[in-house]
């Protein structure tokens, strides 16, 4: 289901305009894509962050520009390294009846039999690319690892098919594996009956 997002068209120059927007709690953004020419807009940072937390990054955002409603997906964003505040957002206009590709997170669920037996879980893939119509893009894909034994792994090709989306990532890509725990080498102990050497003690009589 699409979520309504309020945006405003903005000027691109001078540079002080963008600084003023950020001072007002707004984020400079741009929208382009299906039947939309590149258009500079601004978004309320607090409202947008709240919508992302509640609905996820693959949500369809319905915006209004030039008196026309446009369905969009979040295509990219930039964040300040120190303040962790959004500094720029890119929205992609989409056709709800056409498939598009997007990244989605992998979430491991369950406790594997191998871990219970003392093995170590290693996750090697954290996101995958999926293809679906915009409103059916998943926010995450759950991967059940409860059946994995020590020495076993699970790859993209092992995941069950889903009617809503297709995973584009290579089927041979490994997601996670269970490995044997490596034992730490024991410290060398002095031989039984041997006297420890005293550093600095003379051996001459």
Residue frames relative to the residue before (quaternion, step in Angstrom):
aa qw qx qy qz dx dy dz
X 1.0000 0.0000 0.0000 0.0000 0.00 0.00 0.00
X 0.4453 -0.7063 0.4874 0.2556 3.56 -0.92 0.94
X 0.2624 -0.7487 0.5942 0.1324 3.53 -1.20 0.70
X 0.4254 -0.7157 0.4962 0.2460 3.57 -0.88 0.95
X 0.0382 -0.7888 0.6131 -0.0198 3.56 -0.92 0.99
X 0.3066 -0.7643 0.5410 0.1707 3.57 -0.69 1.08
X 0.0224 0.7836 -0.6192 0.0448 3.56 -0.88 1.00
X 0.1950 -0.7501 0.6166 0.1381 3.54 -1.33 0.31
X 0.4506 -0.6522 0.5264 0.3073 3.55 -1.03 0.76
X 0.1321 -0.8154 0.5634 0.0184 3.56 -1.05 0.80
X 0.5141 -0.5921 0.5140 0.3478 3.51 -1.34 0.26
X 0.3932 -0.7303 0.5101 0.2279 3.57 -1.16 0.55
X 0.7740 0.1943 -0.1162 0.5913 3.59 1.20 -0.39
X 0.5528 -0.1674 -0.8155 -0.0380 1.53 -2.18 1.23
X 0.7362 -0.4181 0.3013 0.4387 3.56 -1.33 0.09
X 0.5914 0.6003 -0.3608 0.3996 3.56 1.11 -0.67
X 0.5457 0.6131 -0.4007 0.4071 3.61 1.20 -0.47
X 0.6729 0.4875 -0.2966 0.4706 3.60 0.93 -0.87
X 0.6365 0.5189 -0.3276 0.4672 3.56 1.02 -0.75
X 0.6382 0.5238 -0.3190 0.4653 3.57 1.06 -0.78
X 0.6188 0.5447 -0.3357 0.4559 3.58 1.03 -0.80
X 0.6789 0.4841 -0.2971 0.4653 3.57 0.85 -0.93
X 0.6150 0.5440 -0.3387 0.4596 3.57 1.10 -0.71
X 0.6972 0.4509 -0.2534 0.4964 3.60 1.15 -0.68
X 0.5711 -0.6161 0.3769 0.3901 3.60 1.26 0.10
X 0.5701 0.5745 -0.3878 0.4411 3.56 1.22 0.47
X 0.3278 -0.7430 0.5572 0.1730 3.54 -1.22 0.59
X 0.4167 -0.6707 0.5442 0.2835 3.62 -0.85 0.89
X 0.0374 0.8027 -0.5916 0.0652 3.59 -0.94 0.88
X 0.1854 -0.7541 0.6146 0.1383 3.53 -1.34 0.14
X 0.1251 -0.7733 0.6164 0.0804 3.58 -1.12 0.68
X 0.1480 0.7604 -0.6242 0.1019 3.57 -1.05 0.83
X 0.4133 0.7159 -0.5025 0.2533 3.55 -1.27 0.11
X 0.8586 -0.0898 0.0820 0.4981 3.56 -1.06 -0.83
X 0.8598 -0.1123 0.0082 0.4980 3.57 -0.60 1.28
X 0.6527 0.4622 -0.3234 0.5057 3.58 1.19 0.52
X 0.3060 -0.7228 0.5877 0.1964 3.57 -0.79 0.99
X 0.6627 -0.5162 0.3541 0.4111 3.57 -1.16 0.56
X 0.0127 0.8158 -0.5721 0.0835 3.55 -0.59 1.23
X 0.3272 -0.7437 0.5445 0.2082 3.63 -0.71 1.01
X 0.0086 0.7942 -0.6051 0.0551 3.56 -0.88 0.99
X 0.2568 -0.7260 0.5991 0.2194 3.57 -1.32 -0.03
X 0.1833 -0.7764 0.5995 0.0646 3.55 -1.20 0.71
X 0.4778 -0.6332 0.5167 0.3222 3.56 -1.07 0.69
X 0.4379 -0.7423 0.4405 0.2515 3.59 -0.51 1.19
X 0.6735 0.5035 -0.3127 0.4418 3.61 0.86 -0.91
X 0.6697 0.4983 -0.3031 0.4598 3.59 0.91 -0.92
X 0.6707 0.5060 -0.3017 0.4507 3.56 0.92 -0.92
X 0.6482 0.5148 -0.3158 0.4638 3.60 0.95 -0.85
X 0.6374 0.5304 -0.3180 0.4597 3.58 1.03 -0.81
X 0.6588 0.5053 -0.3034 0.4675 3.59 0.96 -0.87
X 0.6373 0.5237 -0.3269 0.4612 3.58 1.03 -0.75
X 0.6573 0.5058 -0.3138 0.4621 3.59 0.94 -0.86
X 0.7289 0.4552 -0.2438 0.4494 3.58 0.92 -0.89
X 0.8173 0.2844 -0.1065 0.4897 3.59 1.03 -0.76
X 0.5060 -0.6670 0.4193 0.3512 3.59 1.17 -0.42
X 0.6382 -0.5898 0.3679 0.3310 3.53 -1.27 0.53
X 0.6977 0.4539 -0.2832 0.4765 3.62 1.16 -0.41
X 0.3559 0.7421 -0.4875 0.2913 3.57 1.22 0.44
X 0.4073 -0.6617 0.5657 0.2762 3.56 -1.18 0.60
X 0.1422 -0.7878 0.5968 0.0545 3.58 -0.70 1.13
X 0.2100 -0.7686 0.5934 0.1145 3.57 -0.77 1.06
X 0.0246 -0.8023 0.5958 -0.0283 3.56 -0.66 1.14
X 0.2912 -0.7374 0.5758 0.1998 3.56 -1.28 0.22
X 0.0958 0.7750 -0.6173 0.0958 3.55 -0.76 1.12
X 0.8351 0.0941 -0.1028 0.5321 3.56 -0.90 0.93
X 0.6660 -0.5184 0.3000 0.4447 3.58 1.11 0.66
X 0.6651 0.4720 -0.2977 0.4963 3.59 1.28 0.16
X 0.3842 -0.7136 0.5371 0.2340 3.57 -0.98 0.86
X 0.0784 -0.8010 0.5933 -0.0173 3.54 -0.94 1.01
X 0.2975 -0.7387 0.5782 0.1774 3.57 -0.94 0.91
X 0.0153 -0.8315 0.5528 -0.0523 3.57 -0.74 1.07
X 0.2339 -0.7134 0.6362 0.1779 3.50 -1.40 0.31
X 0.5116 -0.6035 0.5057 0.3439 3.55 -1.20 0.54
X 0.1507 -0.8175 0.5528 0.0588 3.58 -0.56 1.18
X 0.8000 -0.1472 0.1043 0.5723 3.59 1.09 -0.51
X 0.0421 -0.7879 0.6140 0.0231 3.55 -1.27 0.43
X 0.2336 -0.7435 0.6091 0.1473 3.54 -1.27 0.48
X 0.1244 -0.8021 0.5832 0.0309 3.55 -1.06 0.78
X 0.5034 -0.6421 0.4864 0.3126 3.55 -1.07 0.77
X 0.5076 -0.6924 0.4289 0.2812 3.57 -0.79 1.05
X 0.7505 0.4145 -0.2138 0.4682 3.57 0.97 -0.85
X 0.7689 0.3550 -0.1960 0.4942 3.62 0.87 -0.91
X 0.2950 -0.7776 0.4924 0.2567 3.60 1.31 -0.43
X 0.4652 0.6441 -0.4676 0.3873 3.57 1.11 0.66
X 0.5615 -0.6027 0.4482 0.3471 3.55 -1.14 0.67
X 0.1581 -0.7970 0.5770 0.0831 3.57 -0.97 0.86
X 0.7987 -0.0296 0.0121 0.6009 3.60 1.23 -0.39
X 0.1100 -0.7868 0.6062 0.0360 3.57 -1.12 0.76
X 0.1437 -0.7700 0.6159 0.0841 3.56 -1.09 0.78
X 0.1211 -0.7877 0.6029 0.0367 3.56 -0.78 1.10
X 0.2363 -0.7684 0.5832 0.1167 3.55 -1.06 0.82
X 0.3424 -0.7274 0.5589 0.2030 3.58 -0.73 1.06
X 0.0575 -0.8277 0.5578 -0.0213 3.59 -0.81 1.01
X 0.4090 -0.6420 0.5890 0.2714 3.50 -1.39 0.37
X 0.4218 -0.7515 0.4462 0.2413 3.60 -0.50 1.15
X 0.6875 0.4730 -0.2927 0.4669 3.62 1.16 -0.39
X 0.6726 0.4609 -0.2998 0.4953 3.61 1.24 -0.08
X 0.4872 -0.6674 0.4796 0.2953 3.56 -1.07 0.76
X 0.0585 -0.7700 0.6346 0.0299 3.52 -1.20 0.65
X 0.4178 -0.7064 0.5112 0.2551 3.58 -1.21 0.39
X 0.0518 0.7895 -0.6087 0.0593 3.56 -1.09 0.75
X 0.4837 -0.6349 0.5179 0.3079 3.54 -1.29 0.42
X 0.0147 0.7862 -0.6178 -0.0010 3.57 -1.09 0.67
X 0.5351 -0.6659 0.4276 0.2957 3.57 -1.11 0.70
X 0.3352 -0.6880 0.6038 0.2228 3.52 -1.31 0.51
X 0.0860 -0.7951 0.6001 0.0188 3.57 -0.81 1.04
X 0.2725 -0.7665 0.5613 0.1521 3.57 -0.57 1.15
X 0.0580 -0.7986 0.5990 0.0077 3.58 -0.92 0.94
X 0.7391 0.3803 -0.3037 0.4658 3.53 -1.17 0.67
X 0.3460 -0.6987 0.5810 0.2334 3.55 -1.31 0.37
X 0.3952 -0.7612 0.4627 0.2244 3.56 -0.54 1.16
X 0.5908 -0.5670 0.4463 0.3609 3.53 -1.24 0.59
X 0.6312 0.5565 -0.3291 0.4285 3.57 1.08 -0.70
X 0.6428 0.5022 -0.3194 0.4822 3.58 1.03 -0.74
X 0.6307 0.5301 -0.3298 0.4609 3.57 1.01 -0.79
X 0.6980 0.4556 -0.2627 0.4860 3.58 1.15 -0.65
X 0.6860 -0.5054 0.2781 0.4435 3.57 1.26 0.18
X 0.4945 0.6671 -0.4246 0.3607 3.59 1.26 0.07
X 0.4025 -0.6989 0.5427 0.2344 3.56 -1.34 0.22
X 0.3318 -0.7472 0.5491 0.1735 3.56 -0.86 1.05
X 0.0343 -0.7783 0.6270 0.0027 3.56 -0.96 0.96
X 0.1516 -0.7769 0.6063 0.0759 3.58 -0.72 1.09
X 0.1510 -0.8292 0.5367 0.0412 3.58 -0.72 1.10
X 0.7589 0.2587 -0.1615 0.5754 3.60 1.23 -0.29
X 0.1452 -0.8366 0.5272 0.0333 3.57 -0.70 1.10
X 0.7808 0.1452 -0.1068 0.5982 3.61 1.22 -0.35
X 0.1215 -0.7653 0.6251 0.0943 3.56 -1.26 0.46
X 0.4205 -0.6639 0.5512 0.2805 3.53 -1.31 0.34
X 0.0654 -0.7987 0.5981 0.0102 3.57 -0.84 1.00
X 0.2405 -0.7442 0.6046 0.1509 3.54 -1.29 0.44
X 0.2434 0.7500 -0.5779 0.2103 3.55 -0.83 1.06
X 0.5895 -0.4895 0.4529 0.4558 3.55 -1.26 0.06
X 0.6796 -0.5546 0.2842 0.3870 3.62 -0.99 0.78
X 0.7201 0.4559 -0.2669 0.4499 3.59 0.88 -0.85
X 0.7053 0.4263 -0.2744 0.4956 3.61 1.24 -0.13
X 0.3850 0.7085 -0.5008 0.3147 3.58 1.23 0.26
X 0.3720 -0.7493 0.4984 0.2275 3.62 -0.72 0.97
X 0.4525 -0.6669 0.5168 0.2888 3.57 -1.16 0.60
X 0.7861 -0.0752 0.0516 0.6113 3.56 1.23 -0.41
X 0.2702 -0.7399 0.5911 0.1736 3.56 -1.24 0.43
X 0.2840 -0.7677 0.5540 0.1516 3.56 -0.71 1.09
X 0.1143 -0.7838 0.6096 0.0312 3.55 -0.91 1.00
X 0.2782 -0.7810 0.5430 0.1336 3.57 -0.54 1.22
X 0.0891 -0.8216 0.5629 0.0155 3.57 -0.60 1.15
X 0.3659 0.7810 -0.4595 0.2121 3.59 1.26 0.07
X 0.7069 0.4721 -0.2770 0.4479 3.62 1.09 -0.53
X 0.5078 0.6750 -0.4173 0.3353 3.59 1.24 -0.13
X 0.2125 -0.7571 0.6089 0.1047 3.56 -0.95 1.02
X 0.6762 -0.4524 0.3688 0.4495 3.57 -1.29 0.15
X 0.7800 0.2884 -0.2418 0.4999 3.55 -0.86 1.02
X 0.6508 0.5007 -0.3150 0.4759 3.59 1.27 -0.11
X 0.1321 -0.7777 0.6103 0.0727 3.54 -1.29 0.44
X 0.2495 -0.7405 0.5978 0.1789 3.55 -1.31 0.19
X 0.1439 -0.8031 0.5774 0.0310 3.55 -0.92 0.99
X 0.7297 -0.4145 0.3050 0.4503 3.57 -1.32 0.17
X 0.6751 0.5244 -0.2947 0.4271 3.58 0.93 -0.88
X 0.6299 0.5435 -0.3329 0.4439 3.59 1.24 -0.36
X 0.5621 0.6248 -0.3902 0.3760 3.59 1.21 -0.34
X 0.5147 -0.6398 0.4649 0.3312 3.60 -1.05 0.68
X 0.5497 -0.6089 0.4591 0.3410 3.56 -1.16 0.63
X 0.1756 -0.7696 0.6055 0.1011 3.55 -1.17 0.64
X 0.4734 -0.7110 0.4481 0.2639 3.57 -0.85 0.98
X 0.6695 0.5326 -0.3028 0.4200 3.59 1.15 -0.54
X 0.8224 0.0631 0.0019 0.5653 3.58 1.05 -0.63
X 0.2964 -0.7160 0.6008 0.1965 3.55 -1.36 0.30
X 0.3527 -0.7197 0.5541 0.2248 3.58 -0.92 0.89
X 0.2869 -0.7908 0.5252 0.1284 3.55 -0.67 1.17
X 0.5439 0.6347 -0.3935 0.3828 3.59 1.13 -0.61
X 0.6422 -0.5619 0.3741 0.3632 3.58 -1.08 0.84
X 0.5121 -0.6865 0.4360 0.2764 3.56 -0.84 1.04
X 0.6756 0.5061 -0.2982 0.4455 3.61 1.14 -0.55
X 0.4586 0.6828 -0.4539 0.3427 3.60 1.24 -0.10
X 0.3357 -0.7540 0.5336 0.1845 3.58 -0.76 1.08
X 0.3170 -0.7577 0.5474 0.1606 3.56 -0.97 0.93
X 0.7892 -0.1456 0.1537 0.5765 3.57 0.81 -1.03
X 0.0844 -0.7835 0.6143 0.0410 3.55 -1.26 0.47
X 0.3046 -0.7155 0.5961 0.1998 3.53 -1.29 0.48
X 0.0732 -0.8128 0.5779 -0.0017 3.55 -0.67 1.13
X 0.5814 -0.5621 0.4487 0.3804 3.54 -1.25 0.43
X 0.4797 -0.6477 0.5048 0.3091 3.54 -1.06 0.76
X 0.3554 -0.7391 0.5316 0.2117 3.58 -0.89 0.91
X 0.3540 -0.7420 0.5337 0.1982 3.53 -0.83 1.05
X 0.4384 -0.6850 0.5170 0.2667 3.56 -1.00 0.86
X 0.4973 -0.6599 0.4601 0.3249 3.63 -0.91 0.81
X 0.4551 -0.6874 0.4961 0.2725 3.56 -1.03 0.88
X 0.5074 -0.6381 0.4812 0.3222 3.58 -1.08 0.72
X 0.5326 -0.6329 0.4566 0.3277 3.55 -1.06 0.79
X 0.2095 -0.7764 0.5855 0.1029 3.57 -0.81 1.06
X 0.5513 -0.6120 0.4356 0.3630 3.65 -1.06 0.63
X 0.5683 -0.6065 0.4325 0.3494 3.57 -1.05 0.75
X 0.5938 -0.5968 0.4074 0.3540 3.55 -1.11 0.75
X 0.8082 0.2487 -0.2042 0.4931 3.59 -0.86 0.96
X 0.5731 0.5902 -0.3922 0.4116 3.61 1.22 -0.26
X 0.3594 -0.7253 0.5446 0.2194 3.52 -1.01 0.82
X 0.4809 -0.6713 0.4699 0.3118 3.60 -0.89 0.83
X 0.4723 -0.6705 0.4961 0.2850 3.53 -1.07 0.79
X 0.2672 -0.7530 0.5813 0.1538 3.55 -0.94 0.92
X 0.3673 -0.7527 0.5064 0.2054 3.52 -0.51 1.21
X 0.7916 0.2911 -0.2309 0.4851 3.53 -0.91 0.94
X 0.5880 0.5804 -0.3837 0.4126 3.65 1.18 -0.22
X 0.4229 -0.7190 0.4940 0.2452 3.56 -0.82 0.95
X 0.3346 -0.7432 0.5465 0.1923 3.56 -1.08 0.77
X 0.5610 0.5976 -0.3939 0.4159 3.58 1.30 -0.11
X 0.4115 -0.6974 0.5331 0.2452 3.62 -1.17 0.71
